[in-house]
């Protein structure tokens, strides 16, 4: 059993080769505010291994657009949940509580973006606060990070939206290379251009020895942002910093 984020397909295949055939895989998705709400069972790993799975028993899940309307199948929106284990309130924080229950007292907002398919499998697109708009197009860093991690030289990757005079915002990629690997910023961008639409490709790249993480552990992008901001200044002068 694993949780926190979908498994990389290459990792799943490596695990299948490593474990006996009777070993089954289970992925859980949930939050402290509501417990486990979505799961991907062993059969689901064969059908939609890239997804979070289907709503748990006793849980209703909807995908909501910013205008308050329910998203269509395949359309990205915020994952909103109704279940018996939903919290009552944030401690001494009525403002955050009101925002969490903005669709009603029995529906909790996860802050995660995703979409649901015709078989009720839910696929994560990333955190709502991580999304940025480049040239009028919504960009979801999780998709770009998944592509970057497929590069043979890349160990870890995080993408942030940063201000840009022409496009409003563009992507900046923070990358940790595998031991002994070497790759240039230009090669990373060219690789993305073969895998993604042009507006999704990061315009800035910075290499790190490691990425700061929390206890889960997930990358803490706020701690990366100052270094990336300095990189943008250097990019404008034609120099690319590494750390």
C-alpha positions as CSV (number, residue, x, y, z in Angstrom):
1,X,0.0,0.0,0.0
2,X,1.2,3.5,-0.8
3,X,-0.2,7.0,-0.7
4,X,0.6,10.7,-1.2
5,X,0.9,10.6,-5.0
6,X,0.4,8.2,-7.9
7,X,3.2,5.8,-8.5
8,X,5.5,6.2,-11.5
9,X,4.7,3.6,-14.1
10,X,8.4,2.6,-14.3
11,X,8.5,2.1,-10.5
12,X,5.3,0.0,-10.7
13,X,6.7,-2.2,-13.3
14,X,10.0,-2.6,-11.3
15,X,8.0,-3.6,-8.2
16,X,5.9,-6.1,-10.2
17,X,9.1,-7.8,-11.4
18,X,10.5,-7.8,-7.8
19,X,7.6,-9.2,-5.9
20,X,5.9,-12.6,-6.2
21,X,2.8,-12.6,-8.5
22,X,0.4,-13.0,-5.6
23,X,1.4,-9.6,-4.1
24,X,-1.3,-7.0,-4.7
25,X,-1.0,-3.2,-4.9
26,X,-3.3,-0.6,-3.3
27,X,-3.1,3.2,-3.5
28,X,-4.9,5.5,-1.0
29,X,-5.7,9.2,-1.5
30,X,-7.0,11.3,1.3
31,X,-6.3,14.2,3.6
32,X,-6.3,14.9,7.3
33,X,-9.6,16.8,6.9
34,X,-11.4,13.7,5.6
35,X,-9.4,10.6,5.8
36,X,-9.1,8.2,2.9
37,X,-11.6,9.0,0.2
38,X,-10.2,7.5,-3.1
39,X,-8.5,4.2,-3.6
40,X,-6.9,2.3,-6.5
41,X,-7.2,-1.4,-6.0
42,X,-5.1,-4.1,-7.6
43,X,-7.4,-4.5,-10.6
44,X,-7.4,-0.7,-11.0
45,X,-3.6,-0.8,-11.3
46,X,-4.0,-2.8,-14.5
47,X,-6.7,-0.5,-15.9
48,X,-5.8,3.1,-14.8
49,X,-2.4,2.9,-13.1
50,X,-1.8,6.6,-13.6
51,X,-5.0,7.5,-11.7
52,X,-5.9,7.8,-8.0
53,X,-8.7,5.3,-8.4
54,X,-12.4,5.5,-7.5
55,X,-14.2,7.0,-4.6
56,X,-14.2,5.0,-1.4
57,X,-17.3,3.4,-0.1
58,X,-19.6,6.0,1.6
59,X,-17.7,8.8,-0.2
60,X,-19.2,11.1,-2.9
61,X,-16.6,12.9,-5.1
62,X,-17.3,15.7,-7.5
63,X,-15.1,17.8,-9.8
64,X,-16.0,21.4,-9.5
65,X,-15.0,24.3,-11.7
66,X,-14.1,27.8,-10.4
67,X,-17.6,29.1,-11.4
68,X,-19.2,26.6,-9.0
69,X,-20.5,24.3,-11.8
70,X,-19.7,20.6,-11.9
71,X,-17.1,19.7,-14.4
72,X,-17.8,17.4,-17.3
73,X,-16.1,14.0,-17.6
74,X,-12.5,14.6,-18.5
75,X,-12.6,18.3,-17.6
76,X,-10.2,19.5,-14.9
77,X,-11.5,21.0,-11.7
78,X,-11.1,20.9,-7.9
79,X,-11.8,17.6,-6.2
80,X,-14.6,18.1,-3.7
81,X,-15.7,15.5,-1.2
82,X,-18.7,14.5,0.9
83,X,-18.2,11.7,3.4
84,X,-19.0,10.7,7.1
85,X,-15.4,11.3,8.1
86,X,-15.3,15.0,7.0
87,X,-14.0,17.3,9.7
88,X,-16.1,19.8,11.5
89,X,-13.8,22.9,11.4
90,X,-10.3,24.2,11.5
91,X,-9.3,25.0,15.1
92,X,-9.9,28.7,15.7
93,X,-9.7,29.5,12.0
94,X,-13.3,30.4,10.8
95,X,-11.9,32.0,7.6
96,X,-10.2,28.8,6.5
97,X,-13.2,26.7,7.6
98,X,-15.5,28.9,5.4
99,X,-13.3,28.4,2.4
100,X,-13.1,24.7,3.0
101,X,-16.9,24.4,3.1
102,X,-17.6,26.9,0.3
103,X,-19.8,24.4,-1.5
104,X,-21.9,23.6,1.6
105,X,-21.5,22.3,5.1
106,X,-21.3,18.7,3.9
107,X,-18.8,19.2,1.0
108,X,-15.1,19.7,1.7
109,X,-12.7,21.2,-0.8
110,X,-9.4,19.4,-1.2
111,X,-7.4,22.1,-3.0
112,X,-6.3,19.4,-5.5
113,X,-7.2,19.5,-9.2
114,X,-8.1,16.5,-11.2
115,X,-10.6,15.0,-13.6
116,X,-13.0,12.0,-13.6
117,X,-13.4,9.6,-16.6
118,X,-16.5,7.6,-17.7
119,X,-15.6,4.8,-15.4
120,X,-15.3,7.1,-12.3
121,X,-11.5,6.8,-12.1
122,X,-10.0,10.1,-10.8
123,X,-6.7,11.4,-12.1
124,X,-4.8,14.1,-10.3
125,X,-3.6,17.2,-12.2
126,X,-1.9,18.9,-9.2
127,X,-2.5,21.4,-6.4
128,X,-4.8,24.3,-7.2
129,X,-2.4,26.8,-5.8
130,X,0.4,25.4,-8.1
131,X,-1.5,26.1,-11.4
132,X,-0.4,29.1,-13.3
133,X,-1.6,30.9,-16.5
134,X,0.8,31.4,-19.4
135,X,-0.5,33.3,-22.4
136,X,-4.1,32.7,-21.3
137,X,-3.6,28.9,-21.0
138,X,-3.9,27.0,-17.7
139,X,-0.7,25.1,-17.0
140,X,-0.5,22.3,-14.4
141,X,3.1,21.7,-13.1
142,X,2.4,18.1,-12.2
143,X,2.1,17.1,-15.8
144,X,5.4,18.9,-16.7
145,X,7.2,17.3,-13.6
146,X,6.1,13.9,-14.8
147,X,7.7,14.5,-18.2
148,X,10.9,15.8,-16.7
149,X,11.3,12.8,-14.4
150,X,11.2,10.6,-17.5
151,X,14.4,12.2,-18.8
152,X,17.3,9.7,-18.2
153,X,19.4,12.3,-16.4
154,X,16.7,13.6,-14.1
155,X,16.2,12.3,-10.5
156,X,13.8,14.9,-9.2
157,X,11.9,17.8,-10.7
158,X,9.6,20.6,-9.5
159,X,8.0,23.3,-11.7
160,X,6.8,26.7,-10.5
161,X,5.0,29.5,-12.3
162,X,7.0,32.7,-12.3
163,X,6.1,36.2,-13.6
164,X,6.9,37.1,-17.2
165,X,6.3,40.4,-19.0
166,X,5.2,38.8,-22.3
167,X,3.2,35.8,-21.2
168,X,2.1,36.8,-17.7
169,X,3.6,33.7,-16.2
170,X,6.0,31.0,-17.5
171,X,7.4,27.8,-16.0
172,X,10.6,27.5,-14.1
173,X,12.0,24.0,-13.5
174,X,14.1,23.0,-10.4
175,X,15.9,19.8,-11.2
176,X,18.1,17.3,-9.3
177,X,20.2,15.2,-11.6
178,X,21.0,11.5,-11.1
179,X,24.5,10.9,-9.7
180,X,27.1,11.4,-12.4
181,X,24.6,12.6,-15.0
182,X,25.2,15.8,-17.0
183,X,22.7,17.8,-19.1
184,X,22.3,21.4,-20.0
185,X,19.4,23.8,-19.6
186,X,18.9,23.9,-23.4
187,X,18.8,20.1,-23.6
188,X,16.1,19.9,-20.8
189,X,14.0,22.5,-22.6
190,X,14.4,20.7,-26.0
191,X,13.3,17.4,-24.4
192,X,10.2,19.1,-23.0
193,X,9.4,20.5,-26.4
194,X,9.3,16.9,-27.8
195,X,6.8,15.9,-25.1
196,X,4.6,18.9,-24.4
197,X,2.8,21.8,-26.0
198,X,5.1,24.8,-26.4
199,X,3.2,26.9,-23.7
200,X,3.8,24.1,-21.2
201,X,7.5,23.9,-21.6
202,X,9.6,25.6,-18.9
203,X,11.5,28.7,-19.9
204,X,13.9,28.6,-17.0
205,X,15.9,25.7,-15.5
206,X,17.9,25.6,-12.4
207,X,19.9,22.6,-11.1
208,X,19.9,21.8,-7.4
209,X,21.8,19.3,-5.3
210,X,18.5,18.5,-3.5
211,X,15.0,19.8,-3.2
212,X,13.6,20.7,0.2
213,X,10.8,18.4,1.4
214,X,8.3,18.3,4.2
215,X,7.5,15.2,6.4
216,X,5.3,13.5,3.8
217,X,7.7,13.9,2.0
218,X,6.7,16.4,-0.7
219,X,8.7,19.2,-2.3
220,X,8.3,22.6,-0.5
221,X,8.1,24.9,-3.5
222,X,8.1,28.0,-1.5
223,X,11.6,27.4,-0.3
224,X,12.7,27.0,-3.9
225,X,11.2,30.2,-5.2
226,X,13.9,32.7,-4.0
227,X,16.6,30.8,-5.8
228,X,14.4,30.6,-9.0
229,X,13.7,34.3,-8.8
230,X,17.5,35.0,-8.8
231,X,17.8,32.6,-11.7
232,X,15.3,34.7,-13.8
233,X,17.5,37.8,-13.2
234,X,20.5,35.9,-14.4
235,X,18.6,34.5,-17.4
236,X,17.9,38.1,-18.5
237,X,21.7,38.8,-18.4
238,X,22.4,35.6,-20.4
239,X,23.9,33.7,-17.5
240,X,22.5,30.5,-16.0
241,X,23.2,29.8,-12.4
242,X,23.6,26.3,-10.9
243,X,23.7,25.3,-7.2
